[in-house]
Amino acid sequence: MLHTIHHWRALMNAIKKLNLSWCESKWLFRKHSFNKATNKQWACLQNSVRLYVRRKYPINPEEAEKLPVFQYASSTQPKWRVYVWGVAEHGALGVNLQLKKSREPISYLQKPVRTHFAEQHKIVDIACGYGFTALAADTRENAKVFGFGINTDSQIGYHAPRKNHPLQLILTPAPIELPLADIPNTRVINVAAGRAHLLVLTDKEGVFTLGNNAYGQCGRQIVEEEKYSGSPIIYNIPHLNGTKIKSIECGQDHSLFVNENGEVYACGCGADGQTGLGHFISEWQPCRVLGDIEGENIVKVSSTADCVLAINDKGEVFGWGNSEYSQLLHEEIQQINTARYLKKCQGLGKIIDVAAGGSFCIAVNDNGDVFVWGYGILGKGPIVNHAKEPTQIPTTLFGRNEFQPDLQIIAVSAGIGHFAAVSNNGDLYMWGHNRRGCLGLGNVKDQFFPLKVAVGAMVKKVSCGVDHSVALCLPFI
């Protein structure tokens, strides 16, 4: 027993001379496995080493409290992620259509799939058109916008591997080279897509438009019998009324612009009054929308087809365009060509976001309550398919309960036949017509109530096309 204690003392002196850390000394104890007389003596020797290490390397208690106990590994900058789902045959998902040679080519994806392209680029915005997709990247290089999918009208740029043989279908992301004056210092901040045209908003050089201009939706003069396939034309709108453009939106065949003064300008097809210019004809030059929004500070406009919704800084809702299913007014007026204040949205609270779909509308207030009206699958069950007045979807369907009382919907989006809603914790809920899996729920059945989509990241923005959807996300950690 005495010999063992002397041996331990010698070992302790060796640890002191070598200035070993606690981990190193512990390894040394294990290496010299002696006959331990009792557990108590072994514990005393371990405590002696701990006390010595604490004396040798003292730690300030105030600094010790600031030291992290446990922390996930994460990058210094957030990495944006892009998920896609729905029809893949037209290339609007930008994914490989044949994952394995033994399998048949993929025609659609029923669940969200993460794209590899977004891992090499800092994607800042997304837009779904009718069978094509556009991504905006934050980069100092010339390629700041990428497109993939249907390109029959050069809506995602001119791409010709051989001279005079432009591609009308692009299956992987291809760069759209904009005629920028200051390439390194100009950033693309927003993209918007219509049926066959694209808008690109920059921070310094205004808006660039490309694609079909049959109705003047690109903001340039209409050329009769113009050929859009293989067209290299990219038009620039530097400002409106001498004021910088701050946001853009595309309807089916019309375009909307909001400047820094909160004024709304429109151009394109006006057959249903969707340009809000007081007539029903096409207008190629962006003109200020007339009606009740004059003098208002508009902060958001939304249009997917031929109905337009807008909200001002006070949370009031305005609308113009197609109203066949009472989306806008109570009167039996089906086309409204000037902006009208929507009395039906009074009493809903301060509206923070709106979306106009093919034949329905959706709005969310600052309390996170969601209201829908119009015609279609509204999210109120299979029986309710038409509502003239905004009707609330129960908050429990979006996950708000006694365990999550603070959960709120903060953003909404709409396609031609389906809805999307994003919560403050990054969850995505979708419902409506499930054209070949465009809801991302793992099946192709129509969904009559909001249902959470299994996306492996925090959803920040979702864009809905006709039969596909794209989500811009951040990682959970």
N, C-alpha and C positions, 0 to 999 in steps of 0.2 A: 504493500500500500504506500509506504513511504517512498519507495523507488518510483512509483508512478507519479506521485505529486512532484518529486524533483524533476522528473522528465517533462512534466507540464510547465514547470517554471522555466526550464531551459527553452522550451518551445515559445513561451511568452516573450522571453528576452530576444529570441531570434526575430519574432514578429516586430518588436519595437525597433531593432536595428535596421530591418529591411523597409520600415515605413509601409507595411502592407495595409491595404484597405480591408474593410470588414469582409467583403466577398472573397478577397484573396486569402485572408486568414482562415475563413471558413473552409475554403478548399484545402488549405494546409492541414487543418484539423482532421478533415475526412481522410486525407492521404496517410496521416499517421494514426492509424486505427489501433489504439491501445486498449488494454483491458480496463473498461470503465467499472470502477467498484460499485458505484450507485448512480442512479439518474440524477440525484441531487448534486453530487460532486460534478458531474458533466455539465449540468445547468449553471453551476457557479463559475466554471471555467469559461463558458460561453459569455456569460454576463460580464466577466472581467475584460474579455476582448472588446465587447461592445462599449464599455465605459472608457477603455483606453482610446478607441477610435473617436469617440465623442470629444474627449479632451484634446486629442491630437488635431482634429479637424472640427472645431466648433462652428455652429451655424447660428446666425442671427435669427431669433424667433420671429421677428417681423418679416424678414426675407423668406423664412421657411413657409409662412402662411401664403405667400404669393407664388410659390413654386407649384406648377401643375402636378396633380396626383396622377391623372390619366387624361390622355388626349388622343383623338383620332388623327391619323396622318391625313393631311389635306394639302392641296396645292396653294400657292400664294395668291393666284387669281382664280376666280370661279370659272369652271369649264362649262360652257353652254352645251346642252345636248339636244338633239332633234330626234323625235320619234315619228314614224309614219305608219299608216294602216289604210286599208280599203283596196280599191282596184289598182292592180299593178301592171296590167297589160298595156296601158297607154304610157307607162314610164314615169308617171307623176309621183311615184314613191322613191325613185332613184336607187332601187336595190336590185341586186342580181336576181333575175327571174328564174334561174335554175341553180339551186344550191348544190345539188348533187347530180352527177350524170345519170345515175340510175333512176332518178325521179323525173316526172313530167314538169315542164315549166310552170312556175307559180303564176296564177291568174289574179289572185287577190290575197290579202293578208287580213285575217280576222282579229288579230291582236297587234298592239303597238310593237314595232320593231325599231331598235336604235340604229341609226345610220352611222356608218364609219366616216363619212365625209365630214361630218360636223366635229370630229375629233381633231382634225388638222386645221380647222378654221374657227375663229371666234364669231359664231353666228349671232346676230343681234336682232333679226326680224325674219318673219316667214309670211308667205301669202300663197293661198290655194286658188288657182283659177279653174276654168272648166277643162279638166284633164291635164293640167300642168301645175308646177310648183316653182316658186322663186324664193331664194334665200339671200339675205343681205349679210355680208361679213365685214367686220371691223379690221381693216388692213390698210397699209400704206401702198400696196401694190395696185396695179391697174384693174385687176379682176376683183371687184368689190361686190358683184352680184352674180349669182349662179342660178341657172334654170334647168329644168328637166321635165320631160313629158311631151305632150302634143305641141308641135311648132309649125302648124300649117300656115299661120299668118305671121310668122317671125315674131311671135309674142315673147319669145325668150331669146331673141337675137338671131343673127345671121351665122349659120354654121355650115360650111361646105368643105368636106374633105377633098373634093375634087371641084375644079372650076365649073360653074354653072350647074352644079348638082347639090343644091342646099338640102339639108336634112329636115324632114318634116316630123320626125319622131326622135327624141333624144332620151336614151335610157339611163344615162348617168349624168351627174351634175356637170354642166358646161359653163365656162365663164362668159359673162356678157360684158364686153368692153365698152364702157361709156366714154363719150368724147369730153372728158373732163379737162378743164384748163389747168388745174392744180392737183395732179394725181396724188402726191404724197399727203397733202394736208386736207383733202376733201373726204368727208366720211358720208357713207350711206346710212341713214337713220330709220327709213321706213320703205316698205314695198307694199303694193296693192295690186291685185289681179282681178280682171273681169273675165268675160267669156273668151275673148281672144286678144286682149290688150293688157299692157303692164305699165304701172307707174312706179318710178323710183325717186324717192325724196332724199336730197342731200342736205348737209348742214350749211353749205356756202354757195352752191351753184344752182339752187332751185330744183325743179322736177324734170326728170327725163322720161319721155313716153315712147313706147314702141309697140308694134303689132297692128291690128286691124283698126283702120280709121274711117270705115264706111259711113259712120254717123258723126264724125268729128270728135270721137271720144279721146283721141290723142292730143287734142288741143291745137291741131294744125288744119289748114284748109283742106277740104274734101276734094279729092281728085277722082273724077269719074272713071270707072273701069280700072282703077289702080290695082296692080298686082301685088299682093302682100306676101305671097310665098317667095322666100329668098330675098326679102327686102332688107337692105342694110340701114334703112332710115331710123335714126334715133333723134327725136325732137326735144328741144330744151325750152322749158317755161321758167325763166329766171325769177320772176316775182309776179304778184298780182296787185294792181293799183299802187305800185311802188312799195308794196309791203311784202316781207318775207313770208313764204309758205311754211306753216308749221305742221300740217297733217294732211293726209291724202286718203281717198277711199274710191273703190271701183264698184259700180253696179254691173249689170249684165253688159250693157253697151253704152254706159255713160260714166263720167268721172266727176269727182267732187274734191274741192280743195278748200282748206281753211287757213286763212292767213293769221298773222300775229295779232291783228285787231279783233279776231273772232268773227270775221266776215266769211261767208260761204260762197264759193264760186263753182259753177258747173258747166259742163259741155257734153256733147254727145247726143244720143237718141232721146227725144222728148215726147214720144208717141203717147205715153201715159202720164205726162207731166213730171217725170222723174228729174228733169233738170231744174224745175221750180222757177222758170224764167217767164211765166205768164202766158206761154203758148204750148203747142203740141208738135212743134217741128224740131228738126235736128239743128244744133248750133255747134259750130266748130270752135269758135272763140270763147274761152272761159268768161262767163258773165256772172255778175252777182245775183244770187238767189233772192227773189222778191218775197214779200209777205210779212208774216208776223215775226220773223227772225231779224228783220231790219232793226238795227240799234241794239241787238242782243250780242252778248259775248259767247259765241258757240265754242264748246270745248270738245265735242265729239259728234261725228256723223257716221251713219252705218247704212249700207245698202248691199244686198246680195243680188237681187234681180231688178225690179222696177219700182220698188217702194223704198222710201228714204225716211229715216228717223234721225233726229238731232236733239242734243241736250245743251243747255246753256250752263253758265257757271253757278246758277241758282238751283240747278237740278230740275228745271222744267223741260218738258218734252214737246217737240215740234215734229211735223211730218208733212210729206208731199209725195205725189206719184200715184201709183196704183192702190186702190182701196176697194177692190171687188168684194172682199170679205170683211168689210168694216174695220180694217186695220187702223184707219185714220179718223174718220168722222162718223157721226150717227146718221147723217143724211144719206139718201140714196144716190150719192155721187161717187162714181167709180174711178174717175181720174181727177186729180187735184194738181193744178199747175203752178201754185204758189204755196209757200210754207204756211202752215196753219198750226196754231197752238192747239194741242190735244187736251181738251177738257177731261177726257176719260182717264187721264193720268193724274188728275188732281186727287189729293188725299192719299197718294201712295208713298208719301215721304219724299225726301230729296233723292232723286234718281242719279246714280253715279255711272251707270253704263246701260247701253241699249244695243239691240241688234235686230235688223230687219231681214227675215228670211224670204223664201219664195212666196208664201201666202200667209205668213204669221209674223208676230213680233214678240220680243222678250225684253224685259227691263228689270233692273235690280236697284234697290235703294241702299242708303248708307247703313241700314241695319242688316243688310245681307238677305233681305226678303226678295224672292223671285216672282215676277208676274208675267203671264203669257196671255195672248189673245190672237184672234185670227182663225185660220182654217188649217187643219192638219193634225198630226199627233202632237198634242200640246203638253203632254206629260201629266195629264189628269186622269189617265186610264183609257181603256179602249172605247168607252162610250162617248166621252167628251172629245169631239173633233172640231167644234166651232164655238167660239166665244167672242161676242161683240165687245164685251167689257174686259179689262185686265182682271185676271183671276189668279190668286196666289197659289203656288205649289207649296204644299206643306214642308216646313223647314226640316222635319225629321227625315224626309227623303234625301236630304243633302247631308245627313249625319249630325244635325244639331240635336242634342239630348242633354240629360242631366249630367252626363260624363264629359260632354263637350259643349258647354253652354256658350262659349265664345266663338264657335265655328260660324263663319259667314261666307256667303258667295260674294266675290269682289269683281268678277269679270264674266261676261257672257259673249257667246258667238253663235252664229246661225249660218247654215248652208241652205241649199235649195229645199231640203226636206228634213233636216235634223238640227238639233240644238246641242250646245255645249256650255258648261258652266264650270268656273274655276273657283275653288275656295281659298281662304287665306292661309291654309296650311299646305297648299299645293296639290290638293286632290282634284281630279277631273271627273265630272259627271256628264253623261251624254244620253240622249233619247231621241226618238223619231224614226223615220224610215231608214232601215239598215241596208242600204244598197251595197250588196256584196261585201259586208263587213266594215262599212265606213264608220260604225260606232265603236269599233275596237273592243267588243264585248266577248269575242271568241265564238260568235255564231253569226248567222245572216238573217235572224228573225227581227222583226220590228220591235222596238222597245217603247212601251207606253208609259213608263215612269222613269225618272232620272235614276241612273245606275252608275256606280263608280267604275271607272276604267282602270285596269291594272297597268299603270305606267311606272316604270322603275326609277322615277325621279320626281322632283317637285315641279309641277307644271306652272309656267308663268304666262304662257299665251298659247291659244289654240286657234287654228284657222281651218274652216270647213269649206270644202269644195262641193261638187255635185255628188261624187261617189268616193271621195277619199278625204282624209284629214291629216293634219300635221300639227305637232305640238313642240313648242320651244320650252326647254326645261333646264333646271339646275340640279346638280347632285344633292342628295340629302345631307351630306357632310362635306 
